[in-house]
Every structure is written in C-alpha cells, then in structure tokens.
C-alpha cells in the first residue's frame, strides 16, 4: 500500500495492533541529507488508528519539513587534517 507524493514514496506500516505509522523515502532512492546526516528512509507520525491517517500525516510532514530542499543535498566531504 505505497503512495507517491511530491517525489517521495509513503508506506504505511502497523507498528502494533491498530497503531499505524508511515515510512517515507525519495522515489529515486537517494538518501535525504539533513544537517549532514544521511537517511535512506524516515519514519514519521504518531500511532494512527488506520493506514490512511498515517499517509495523510506523512504528507503533512513532507510539506512541513520541506523535505524537497534536502532531496538534492549532498553529504559533505569529510576531511582529515584539512586534507580531503
């Protein structure tokens, strides 16, 4: 039961009996980089009573967090002693 939204896939999943959450990831499968931390997928939301509510919340979180601004971010190059 995946959903596409604004360049992201949303997958609701049951974390416990009747406790629905959502997992989101970029449709191109590249990681989302937030503050230099790479995430292949993000799990968002509260424990909703049905999958549709979890999907609606995930869409709200994508919009609220403006995840597309992170979608093209690259991981910073790590340096050791000023040499990359």
C-alpha positions in Angstrom: 0.0 0.0 0.0 2.6 2.6 -1.1 1.6 6.1 -2.1 3.6 8.6 -4.2 3.7 12.2 -3.0 5.8 15.2 -4.2 8.8 13.0 -5.2 8.5 10.6 -2.2 7.1 7.2 -1.6 5.0 6.7 1.5 4.5 3.3 3.0 2.1 2.9 6.0 3.0 0.1 8.4 1.5 -1.3 11.5 3.9 -0.9 14.5 1.5 -2.6 16.8 -2.1 -3.8 16.7 -4.0 -0.8 15.3 -1.0 1.5 15.6 -0.2 2.9 12.1 2.9 4.8 11.2 4.4 5.8 7.9 7.8 5.4 6.3 8.9 7.8 3.6 11.8 7.8 1.1 12.8 9.5 -2.1 11.4 8.0 -5.2 14.9 7.9 -6.8 16.1 6.1 -3.7 18.9 8.7 -3.0 19.2 9.5 0.7 17.7 12.6 2.3 20.6 14.5 4.0 19.6 16.6 7.0 22.3 18.5 8.8 24.9 16.3 7.3 23.1 13.1 8.4 22.0 10.7 5.6 18.7 8.9 5.9 17.7 6.2 3.4 14.1 6.4 4.8 12.3 8.4 7.5 9.6 7.1 9.8 7.2 9.7 10.7 4.0 10.3 12.6 2.0 9.3 15.6 0.3 6.0 16.2 -2.7 6.4 13.9 -5.7 4.1 14.0 -5.7 3.4 10.2 -3.2 3.5 7.4 -4.9 6.3 5.5 -4.4 8.6 8.5 -0.7 7.7 8.7 -0.4 8.5 5.0 -2.1 11.9 5.4 0.2 12.7 8.3 3.3 11.7 6.3 2.2 14.1 3.5 1.8 16.9 6.1 5.3 16.1 7.4 6.8 16.2 3.9 5.2 19.6 3.4 6.0 20.9 6.9 9.6 19.8 6.9 10.0 20.9 3.2 11.9 17.7 2.6 12.5 18.5 -1.1 15.1 21.1 0.0 17.1 18.2 1.4 16.5 15.9 -1.5 19.3 17.3 -3.6 21.7 17.9 -0.8 25.0 16.0 -0.9 26.9 14.7 2.0 29.8 17.0 2.9 33.2 15.6 2.1 35.0 14.5 5.2 38.4 15.8 5.8 41.3 14.5 7.9 43.8 17.2 9.0 42.5 19.6 6.3 43.0 17.1 3.5 40.0 15.6 1.8 
